[in-house]
Amino acid sequence: MGPDAAALRGELRELVAEHVPPGYLGAFTDDPADLETAQKFCRLLAERGLLCPAWPREYGGRDASIWEQTVVREEMWAHHEPRGAQYMGVNWVGPTIMRHGTAEQRNAHLPPIARGEVIWCQGFSEPDAGSDLAALRTSARRDGDEWVISGQKVWTSYATMAQWCFLLARTGRRERRQQGLTIFLVPMDAPGVEVRPIDTLMGPHHLNEVFFDDVRVGAGAVLGEAGDGWTVVQEVLSFERVGIARYARCERLLQDAPRVLGDAWDALPAELRVRWARMLTHCRRARLLAYRVIATQQEGRVRPNDAAAYRIAVTRLDQESADVLAEIAEYTGTDDSAEAAWFRLEVEDHRRYSHASTVASGSIDVQRILLARALLAAS
Ligand SMILES: Cc1cc2nc3c(=O)[nH]c(=O)nc-3n(C[C@H](O)[C@H](O)[C@H](O)COP(=O)(O)OP(=O)(O)OC[C@H]3O[C@@H](n4cnc5c(N)ncnc54)[C@H](O)[C@@H]3O)c2cc1C
């Protein structure tokens, strides 16, 4: 992590303590103040060069190491992600536009992300295309200098608040279904875009359906080569999978538990304390698997198998630690202090998300297949 990581962690924790109000459980609640907190916090990080530290200066970063960016990501996830939905722009939208965008696209899109001003959503999944993403039906056809997009996306996180959509659509039929797909950068206020929220366990403002009814975009909306979107998507998913440092949240909650329980900690069954300790070991494992992916990214490479290994580890950690934490939280049952009540709320929030974690960012079964294939091919 380098010598400055601890100081950076300290700085970030101070900023969170000072600028994120008590009781903040993320930006996607019914209270608009939570979204406002996230927007303000992003701008604050941006002003201090902490939103995209590892980006080049010309795009609003400060050429810091990718490990500093990792510290930021960990501290944000550990504290209920006060960047709100903007973590996506920093984690994968920006880096992908940096790698595949034209100079015009880089200049148009990267500085607003680095300033914390813009929210992106990801339009990949469809009602009949999730794990089998290449089955997608949303299409884009050429009409003179423009493209006309029609179709439906589903499970689109943050679409109600996003200004831009990173959309995958079919632009041609080829021998392999993975060919003939194209990435479009689509403004969400374009005529013909309609968003319908889906209520879920994770709160009312997370998931959505997005409909595209003959939405017109110019040729400059295509990211990379038309028809070559699949290559870009593989990179996006690898960046995305490692960009969510859920292990940092698990670790903080696990470490908070003995302090919150105080004397009651000694009353926990020995078996539960053993599982608690095991979860801390699993946190370390997930962290190291994430670092392996980050180290290859630093060399400019992307290895989807490593990202899959991390995703499997962190998803299992999410769910197993949620169970252990929920059992531990029961032992605070008679404690009505603010600290105990907050711990119970945090654990409940963690547990609700963990149910979705086997599917979000790609189903874990499919990750296992991907990893097994890679290992068998290598043996
Ligand atoms: C919280 C959350 C946020 C999301 N955000 C977004 C977003 O912003 N943008 C976006 O585009 N999508 C998003 N998604 C959608 C997500 O990417 C898909 O749900 C995921 O890829 C699985 O696709 P599916 O829902 O169609 O399920 P399916 O692919 O139909 O899978 C259903 C079940 O079958 C299993 N399965 C499928 N294929 C196989 C196989 N070959 N072998 C064994 N088992 C298999 C799966 O593991 C799963 O258990 C989000 C999902 C969640 C839960």
The ligand as a Gaussian input file, in Angstrom:
#p B3LYP/6-31G(d) Opt

LIG

0 1
 C      -28.428000      -5.393000      -6.866000
 C      -28.318000      -5.604000      -8.338000
 C      -27.867000      -4.578000      -9.148000
 C      -27.777000      -4.757000     -10.530000
 N      -27.379000      -3.696000     -11.301000
 C      -27.337000      -3.828000     -12.637000
 C      -26.991000      -2.714000     -13.468000
 O      -26.753000      -1.605000     -12.991000
 N      -26.979000      -2.886000     -14.813000
 C      -27.244000      -4.090000     -15.391000
 O      -27.166000      -4.182000     -16.608000
 N      -27.592000      -5.177000     -14.635000
 C      -27.644000      -5.065000     -13.290000
 N      -28.009000      -6.135000     -12.495000
 C      -28.399000      -7.378000     -13.140000
 C      -27.380000      -8.504000     -12.979000
 O      -26.223000      -8.247000     -13.743000
 C      -28.100000      -9.786000     -13.430000
 O      -29.141000     -10.018000     -12.510000
 C      -27.162000     -10.967000     -13.478000
 O      -26.247000     -10.845000     -14.538000
 C      -27.956000     -12.303000     -13.632000
 O      -28.823000     -12.228000     -14.697000
 P      -30.373000     -12.599000     -14.535000
 O      -30.964000     -11.739000     -13.478000
 O      -30.988000     -12.547000     -15.893000
 O      -30.409000     -14.084000     -13.989000
 P      -30.163000     -15.405000     -14.821000
 O      -28.976000     -15.238000     -15.695000
 O      -31.427000     -15.823000     -15.441000
 O      -29.791000     -16.401000     -13.664000
 C      -30.791000     -16.957000     -12.802000
 C      -30.153000     -18.033000     -11.970000
 O      -29.669000     -19.084000     -12.833000
 C      -28.279000     -19.313000     -12.613000
 N      -27.601000     -19.590000     -13.894000
 C      -27.700000     -18.867000     -15.032000
 N      -26.937000     -19.405000     -15.984000
 C      -26.322000     -20.487000     -15.435000
 C      -25.410000     -21.446000     -15.914000
 N      -24.952000     -21.419000     -17.178000
 N      -25.026000     -22.426000     -15.078000
 C      -25.466000     -22.482000     -13.794000
 N      -26.333000     -21.587000     -13.282000
 C      -26.760000     -20.603000     -14.080000
 C      -27.753000     -18.025000     -12.023000
 O      -26.611000     -18.251000     -11.213000
 C      -28.927000     -17.556000     -11.190000
 O      -28.919000     -18.174000      -9.944000
 C      -28.120000      -5.995000     -11.117000
 C      -28.580000      -7.034000     -10.293000
 C      -28.692000      -6.850000      -8.933000
 C      -29.211000      -7.968000      -8.082000

